[in-house]
Amino acid sequence: MFPYKDENPTYLTPLVTLAVIAVNVAVWLLIQGAGTLPALPRSVCELGLIPGELLGRVPPGHSVPVGPGVACVIGGQPNWVTPVTSMFLHGGWFHLLGNMWFLWVFGNNIEDAMGHGRFAVFYLVCGVLAAAAQVLADPSSPVPMVGASGAISGVMGAYLVLYPRVRVHTLVFLGFFITRWTLPAYVMLLYWAVIQLVGTLPSLVGVQAGGGVAFMAHLGGFAAGVLLIKLFARPESVRRHRRPAVVLG
């Protein structure tokens, strides 16, 4: 289920949302080399979040493969900026484009409800809390974590609280058949949250993954957005979205 637009108007130009998208794209092109070697693995190893390195659970010199013939070597000192830098890195084109599209669909309305400065802080806080959730879930992991999805999950959690009944247009993939459904936001967002919860089940029963999707970061960011949105949102900005539209004849 892939959302491609909502029926929620905006009143402010989403400057921060656009800036975050621009920064992510710039990092992907200029620092990560658009996914080419050696820039991609170097950026992941140096700027990605490695829970075991951050908490000192993995011995220095430990090697972690991140691609054919490429490995990250765990350093002796924790890099405390990686919870922030990791949220501006991606592992591939689809990873980047998918995250940025979700941010655009839901982020412009959340920025509209907060204002630019509050939204920037909210986005970063949700991203850091999402990273903390993943670190707590697997504190000894030597695998680097990258991606904006934890912070974007916070935006989605905020959207669920503020605009649960807004209609969201989605693409639904049924095998080789693609159809379009228009759903209340709460249906689409809760479905997404359930998928993330199901994804965490292997780790909850002790099955260790070697990499892949940071489901706990998604859930942590989502929960952060749900819990923090009322502290950041401006009530009047939210109310004007909920007023009935005026039809002019």
Contacts in CASP RR format, 6 or more apart in sequence:
PFRMAT RR
TARGET T0000
AUTHOR 0000-0000-0000
METHOD contacts of the structure
MODEL  1
MFPYKDENPTYLTPLVTLAVIAVNVAVWLLIQGAGTLPALPRSVCELGLI
PGELLGRVPPGHSVPVGPGVACVIGGQPNWVTPVTSMFLHGGWFHLLGNM
WFLWVFGNNIEDAMGHGRFAVFYLVCGVLAAAAQVLADPSSPVPMVGASG
AISGVMGAYLVLYPRVRVHTLVFLGFFITRWTLPAYVMLLYWAVIQLVGT
LPSLVGVQAGGGVAFMAHLGGFAAGVLLIKLFARPESVRRHRRPAVVLG
1 170 0 8 1.000
1 171 0 8 1.000
1 172 0 8 1.000
1 181 0 8 1.000
1 188 0 8 1.000
1 191 0 8 1.000
1 192 0 8 1.000
2 170 0 8 1.000
2 171 0 8 1.000
2 172 0 8 1.000
2 173 0 8 1.000
3 102 0 8 1.000
3 105 0 8 1.000
3 106 0 8 1.000
3 168 0 8 1.000
3 169 0 8 1.000
3 170 0 8 1.000
3 188 0 8 1.000
4 101 0 8 1.000
4 105 0 8 1.000
4 169 0 8 1.000
4 170 0 8 1.000
4 171 0 8 1.000
5 105 0 8 1.000
5 168 0 8 1.000
5 169 0 8 1.000
6 105 0 8 1.000
6 106 0 8 1.000
6 109 0 8 1.000
6 166 0 8 1.000
6 167 0 8 1.000
6 168 0 8 1.000
6 169 0 8 1.000
6 185 0 8 1.000
7 166 0 8 1.000
7 167 0 8 1.000
7 168 0 8 1.000
7 169 0 8 1.000
8 109 0 8 1.000
8 163 0 8 1.000
8 166 0 8 1.000
8 241 0 8 1.000
9 241 0 8 1.000
10 108 0 8 1.000
10 109 0 8 1.000
10 111 0 8 1.000
10 112 0 8 1.000
11 112 0 8 1.000
11 237 0 8 1.000
11 240 0 8 1.000
12 111 0 8 1.000
12 112 0 8 1.000
12 115 0 8 1.000
12 116 0 8 1.000
14 107 0 8 1.000
14 108 0 8 1.000
14 111 0 8 1.000
14 112 0 8 1.000
15 111 0 8 1.000
15 116 0 8 1.000
16 111 0 8 1.000
16 116 0 8 1.000
16 117 0 8 1.000
16 119 0 8 1.000
16 120 0 8 1.000
16 123 0 8 1.000
17 103 0 8 1.000
17 104 0 8 1.000
17 107 0 8 1.000
17 108 0 8 1.000
17 111 0 8 1.000
17 119 0 8 1.000
20 103 0 8 1.000
20 123 0 8 1.000
20 148 0 8 1.000
21 100 0 8 1.000
21 103 0 8 1.000
21 104 0 8 1.000
23 88 0 8 1.000
24 88 0 8 1.000
24 90 0 8 1.000
24 96 0 8 1.000
24 99 0 8 1.000
24 100 0 8 1.000
24 148 0 8 1.000
25 96 0 8 1.000
25 100 0 8 1.000
27 43 0 8 1.000
27 88 0 8 1.000
27 89 0 8 1.000
28 34 0 8 1.000
28 35 0 8 1.000
28 89 0 8 1.000
28 90 0 8 1.000
28 92 0 8 1.000
28 96 0 8 1.000
31 39 0 8 1.000
31 43 0 8 1.000
31 47 0 8 1.000
31 89 0 8 1.000
32 39 0 8 1.000
32 40 0 8 1.000
32 43 0 8 1.000
32 44 0 8 1.000
32 89 0 8 1.000
32 90 0 8 1.000
32 91 0 8 1.000
33 39 0 8 1.000
33 40 0 8 1.000
33 43 0 8 1.000
34 93 0 8 1.000
35 91 0 8 1.000
35 92 0 8 1.000
35 93 0 8 1.000
37 70 0 8 1.000
38 70 0 8 1.000
40 91 0 8 1.000
40 92 0 8 1.000
41 66 0 8 1.000
41 67 0 8 1.000
41 70 0 8 1.000
41 72 0 8 1.000
43 89 0 8 1.000
44 66 0 8 1.000
44 72 0 8 1.000
44 89 0 8 1.000
44 91 0 8 1.000
44 144 0 8 1.000
44 146 0 8 1.000
45 66 0 8 1.000
45 72 0 8 1.000
45 73 0 8 1.000
45 144 0 8 1.000
46 79 0 8 1.000
47 82 0 8 1.000
47 85 0 8 1.000
47 86 0 8 1.000
47 89 0 8 1.000
47 146 0 8 1.000
48 82 0 8 1.000
48 85 0 8 1.000
48 86 0 8 1.000
48 89 0 8 1.000
48 144 0 8 1.000
48 145 0 8 1.000
48 146 0 8 1.000
49 82 0 8 1.000
49 83 0 8 1.000
49 85 0 8 1.000
49 86 0 8 1.000
49 131 0 8 1.000
49 134 0 8 1.000
49 135 0 8 1.000
49 144 0 8 1.000
49 145 0 8 1.000
49 146 0 8 1.000
50 58 0 8 1.000
50 64 0 8 1.000
50 72 0 8 1.000
50 74 0 8 1.000
50 82 0 8 1.000
50 141 0 8 1.000
50 142 0 8 1.000
50 143 0 8 1.000
50 144 0 8 1.000
50 145 0 8 1.000
51 57 0 8 1.000
51 134 0 8 1.000
51 135 0 8 1.000
51 138 0 8 1.000
51 139 0 8 1.000
51 140 0 8 1.000
51 141 0 8 1.000
51 145 0 8 1.000
52 58 0 8 1.000
52 74 0 8 1.000
52 135 0 8 1.000
52 139 0 8 1.000
52 140 0 8 1.000
52 141 0 8 1.000
52 142 0 8 1.000
53 74 0 8 1.000
53 75 0 8 1.000
53 76 0 8 1.000
53 78 0 8 1.000
53 79 0 8 1.000
53 142 0 8 1.000
54 78 0 8 1.000
54 79 0 8 1.000
54 80 0 8 1.000
54 82 0 8 1.000
54 83 0 8 1.000
54 135 0 8 1.000
55 78 0 8 1.000
55 135 0 8 1.000
55 139 0 8 1.000
55 140 0 8 1.000
56 78 0 8 1.000
57 139 0 8 1.000
57 140 0 8 1.000
58 74 0 8 1.000
58 140 0 8 1.000
58 142 0 8 1.000
59 74 0 8 1.000
60 74 0 8 1.000
60 75 0 8 1.000
60 76 0 8 1.000
61 73 0 8 1.000
61 74 0 8 1.000
61 75 0 8 1.000
61 76 0 8 1.000
62 73 0 8 1.000
62 74 0 8 1.000
62 142 0 8 1.000
63 71 0 8 1.000
63 72 0 8 1.000
63 73 0 8 1.000
63 74 0 8 1.000
64 71 0 8 1.000
64 72 0 8 1.000
64 73 0 8 1.000
64 74 0 8 1.000
64 142 0 8 1.000
64 143 0 8 1.000
64 144 0 8 1.000
65 71 0 8 1.000
66 72 0 8 1.000
66 144 0 8 1.000
72 142 0 8 1.000
72 144 0 8 1.000
74 142 0 8 1.000
83 127 0 8 1.000
83 128 0 8 1.000
83 131 0 8 1.000
83 132 0 8 1.000
84 124 0 8 1.000
84 128 0 8 1.000
86 131 0 8 1.000
86 144 0 8 1.000
86 145 0 8 1.000
86 146 0 8 1.000
86 147 0 8 1.000
87 124 0 8 1.000
87 127 0 8 1.000
87 130 0 8 1.000
87 131 0 8 1.000
87 147 0 8 1.000
87 148 0 8 1.000
87 150 0 8 1.000
87 151 0 8 1.000
88 147 0 8 1.000
88 148 0 8 1.000
89 146 0 8 1.000
89 147 0 8 1.000
90 96 0 8 1.000
90 99 0 8 1.000
90 146 0 8 1.000
90 147 0 8 1.000
90 148 0 8 1.000
91 146 0 8 1.000
91 147 0 8 1.000
95 147 0 8 1.000
99 147 0 8 1.000
99 148 0 8 1.000
99 149 0 8 1.000
99 152 0 8 1.000
100 148 0 8 1.000
102 149 0 8 1.000
102 152 0 8 1.000
102 156 0 8 1.000
103 148 0 8 1.000
103 152 0 8 1.000
103 155 0 8 1.000
105 168 0 8 1.000
106 152 0 8 1.000
106 155 0 8 1.000
106 156 0 8 1.000
106 159 0 8 1.000
107 119 0 8 1.000
107 152 0 8 1.000
107 155 0 8 1.000
107 159 0 8 1.000
109 159 0 8 1.000
109 162 0 8 1.000
109 163 0 8 1.000
109 241 0 8 1.000
110 119 0 8 1.000
110 122 0 8 1.000
110 155 0 8 1.000
110 158 0 8 1.000
110 159 0 8 1.000
110 162 0 8 1.000
110 229 0 8 1.000
111 119 0 8 1.000
112 237 0 8 1.000
112 241 0 8 1.000
113 158 0 8 1.000
113 162 0 8 1.000
113 233 0 8 1.000
113 234 0 8 1.000
113 237 0 8 1.000
113 238 0 8 1.000
113 241 0 8 1.000
114 122 0 8 1.000
114 232 0 8 1.000
114 233 0 8 1.000
114 234 0 8 1.000
114 237 0 8 1.000
115 234 0 8 1.000
115 237 0 8 1.000
118 232 0 8 1.000
118 234 0 8 1.000
119 232 0 8 1.000
121 232 0 8 1.000
122 158 0 8 1.000
122 225 0 8 1.000
122 228 0 8 1.000
122 229 0 8 1.000
122 232 0 8 1.000
123 151 0 8 1.000
123 155 0 8 1.000
124 151 0 8 1.000
125 224 0 8 1.000
125 228 0 8 1.000
126 150 0 8 1.000
126 151 0 8 1.000
126 153 0 8 1.000
126 154 0 8 1.000
126 155 0 8 1.000
126 221 0 8 1.000
126 224 0 8 1.000
126 225 0 8 1.000
126 228 0 8 1.000
127 150 0 8 1.000
127 151 0 8 1.000
127 154 0 8 1.000
127 221 0 8 1.000
127 224 0 8 1.000
129 220 0 8 1.000
129 221 0 8 1.000
129 224 0 8 1.000
130 149 0 8 1.000
130 150 0 8 1.000
130 151 0 8 1.000
130 153 0 8 1.000
130 154 0 8 1.000
130 217 0 8 1.000
130 218 0 8 1.000
130 220 0 8 1.000
130 221 0 8 1.000
130 224 0 8 1.000
131 145 0 8 1.000
131 150 0 8 1.000
131 217 0 8 1.000
133 216 0 8 1.000
133 217 0 8 1.000
133 219 0 8 1.000
133 220 0 8 1.000
133 221 0 8 1.000
133 223 0 8 1.000
134 145 0 8 1.000
134 214 0 8 1.000
134 216 0 8 1.000
134 217 0 8 1.000
134 220 0 8 1.000
136 216 0 8 1.000
137 200 0 8 1.000
137 203 0 8 1.000
137 216 0 8 1.000
138 203 0 8 1.000
138 208 0 8 1.000
138 216 0 8 1.000
143 210 0 8 1.000
143 211 0 8 1.000
145 214 0 8 1.000
145 217 0 8 1.000
149 214 0 8 1.000
149 217 0 8 1.000
149 218 0 8 1.000
150 214 0 8 1.000
150 217 0 8 1.000
150 218 0 8 1.000
150 220 0 8 1.000
150 221 0 8 1.000
150 222 0 8 1.000
151 221 0 8 1.000
153 196 0 8 1.000
153 217 0 8 1.000
153 218 0 8 1.000
153 219 0 8 1.000
153 220 0 8 1.000
153 221 0 8 1.000
153 222 0 8 1.000
153 225 0 8 1.000
154 220 0 8 1.000
154 221 0 8 1.000
154 222 0 8 1.000
154 224 0 8 1.000
154 225 0 8 1.000
154 226 0 8 1.000
155 225 0 8 1.000
156 189 0 8 1.000
156 192 0 8 1.000
156 222 0 8 1.000
156 225 0 8 1.000
157 189 0 8 1.000
157 221 0 8 1.000
157 222 0 8 1.000
157 223 0 8 1.000
157 225 0 8 1.000
157 226 0 8 1.000
157 229 0 8 1.000
158 225 0 8 1.000
158 226 0 8 1.000
158 228 0 8 1.000
158 229 0 8 1.000
158 232 0 8 1.000
158 233 0 8 1.000
159 166 0 8 1.000
159 185 0 8 1.000
159 189 0 8 1.000
160 185 0 8 1.000
160 186 0 8 1.000
160 189 0 8 1.000
160 190 0 8 1.000
160 226 0 8 1.000
161 225 0 8 1.000
161 226 0 8 1.000
161 229 0 8 1.000
161 230 0 8 1.000
162 229 0 8 1.000
162 233 0 8 1.000
162 238 0 8 1.000
162 241 0 8 1.000
163 185 0 8 1.000
163 241 0 8 1.000
164 184 0 8 1.000
164 185 0 8 1.000
164 186 0 8 1.000
164 189 0 8 1.000
165 184 0 8 1.000
165 185 0 8 1.000
165 186 0 8 1.000
166 184 0 8 1.000
166 185 0 8 1.000
167 182 0 8 1.000
167 183 0 8 1.000
167 184 0 8 1.000
167 185 0 8 1.000
168 182 0 8 1.000
168 183 0 8 1.000
168 184 0 8 1.000
168 185 0 8 1.000
168 188 0 8 1.000
169 180 0 8 1.000
169 181 0 8 1.000
169 182 0 8 1.000
170 180 0 8 1.000
170 181 0 8 1.000
170 182 0 8 1.000
170 183 0 8 1.000
170 188 0 8 1.000
171 178 0 8 1.000
171 179 0 8 1.000
171 180 0 8 1.000
172 178 0 8 1.000
172 179 0 8 1.000
172 180 0 8 1.000
172 181 0 8 1.000
193 219 0 8 1.000
193 222 0 8 1.000
196 215 0 8 1.000
196 218 0 8 1.000
196 219 0 8 1.000
196 222 0 8 1.000
197 215 0 8 1.000
197 219 0 8 1.000
199 213 0 8 1.000
199 215 0 8 1.000
200 215 0 8 1.000
200 216 0 8 1.000
200 219 0 8 1.000
202 209 0 8 1.000
203 209 0 8 1.000
203 215 0 8 1.000
203 216 0 8 1.000
END
